[in-house]
């Protein structure tokens, strides 16, 4: 199920809580001792930075990748730091060891995080705050018979629960089949463990239908989710060879596509996957360009949220984009009032990303 850790960090007493959460997440993901130690150190450094430099914030920990026996990606601990602080004036300098703005700091925190994480990315904007995302996974040698990883579009996201609950009823996942890359976001009805069971069942069923088009994936999920509460589900599928994006959704899943003319809504059809499936599900198709960006989200995000307008942000890792969308949809004084997940589909790094 979608186990999440969301820890408010307002003072140094919460740093230990963040480290313990990172260790618990690593154990749940099955990370080896070295990767677990890395996750604990990165979480500690990011939490300490929130206290020293941002006046507090949040550390959110998700388990990403595919649990065994699903083959698409090794389990991974994703640690996200979010704040509404003053921002970092010179990000490149801040990522170098020895750079600090306060005498009590050695200035090694962010540089260490970037150096030891499997993947690390950070976005900051003066007056708006900073988002940092670190991914840590065990370093297993690739089996000689394993198929090569196809370069191409990237996906990422963030998931959190209502009132810091243990489980989120939301889940997102990615599956690849040849030139097809499919991103799914599911919002199980209600909250808590039973909602999480529905969204988890949707993730597992997605990996059994990687080669199918979006409407057939939704019908497959409908049959699988019948014993559960059901879920709202959105499925976006990119044919990377044809550069065509297809989207179909049932239920209250939001979707915004960035085009040359701005942000376009991709509308889901009313219904519940697993309970009340519509007779027909419209499919929206669009040309996928090097500057395209797709954002899927559950209804925990306010309906009038504003898509990002920072061109530099759109070149960052999709998980960073998702975290910024989540942060900017609420505020420190106005937290989100539901399980909330945001998933992003972005062009390949060679299409203009770093």
DABEL-V105619 format. One line per field, one symbol per residue. burial: + if it has 16 or more other ideal C-beta (glycine too) atoms within 10 Angstrom, else -. Layout:
# DABEL-V105619
burial: ???
This chain:
# DABEL-V105619
burial: +++++++++----++-+++-++++++--+-+---+++++++++++++++++-++-+++++++++++---+--++++++++++++++++-----++---++--------++++++-+++-++++++--+++++++++++-------------+++++++++++--+-++++++++++---++++++++++-++--+++++++++-+++-++-++++-++++++-++--+++++++++++++--+-+++++++-++++++-------+-++-+++++-+---+-++-+-+---+++++++++++--+--+----++++++++++++++++++-+---+-++++++++++---+---
